């Protein structure tokens, strides 16, 4: 990576170390993948959780605490750890646990870093496919080590759109989008953003996310040349309804999703 540095450009070595760590945690989940005797528990919100989720997050937390003891950590499976450095790591060990427990190979292991300048590092590893997309602020976006970018499709009617599902969409949103002529697919969860960043689909529509679902994408998508916002236009790193796109069809999609 030889991008010119600026004051808030992420350290390339830190990015490389983070990628290896995320991919290591992702590989750990394969020990439980397609295990027909896998035990699946339920969290308070009814969502599934497995031993693989907890083991992968524990691996990441242990490594981060050793390498960056002053940093905070937020993860899906364990309580938040406060830091003093102004940096916070965000973990989703298995984004798409429902897919994981059904043997669908499109779940992702997500790792992100937010620092005093905002979203800094984003990594989405796809363990069963040995695939990953990662980005560092100011360093660009990479797919398995090669620079990648979003598509150039500017006609919504010819676009391919992905979503984790359609049951969470507000009433009227799906008809408004589908009437555009866009091809609707469900390559969902973190993998949908991998497809956007590599130009294989043109947008990912994803309501009802938690911070750990979206944090890596706030670096990955912009560094791939795309655009990512909440449906209300906000770019704040927080839970909410999110849209990631190649940028060219973004405003049209927002209008259709909101119905205005």
Buried (B, 14 or more C-beta within 10 A) or exposed (E): BEBEEEEEBBEBEBBBBBBEBBBBBBBBBBEBBEBEEBEEEEEEEEEBBBBBBBBBBBBBBEBBBEEBEEBBBBBBBBEEBEBEEEBBBBBBBBBBBBBBBEEBBBBBBBBBBBBEEEBBBBBBBBBBEEBBBBBBBBBBBBBEEEEBBBBEBEEBEEBBBBBBEBEBBEEEBBEBBBEBEBEBBEBBBBBBBBBBBBBBBBBBBBBBBBBBBBBBBBBBBBBBBBBBBBBEEEBEBEBBBBBBBBBBBBBBBBEBBBEE
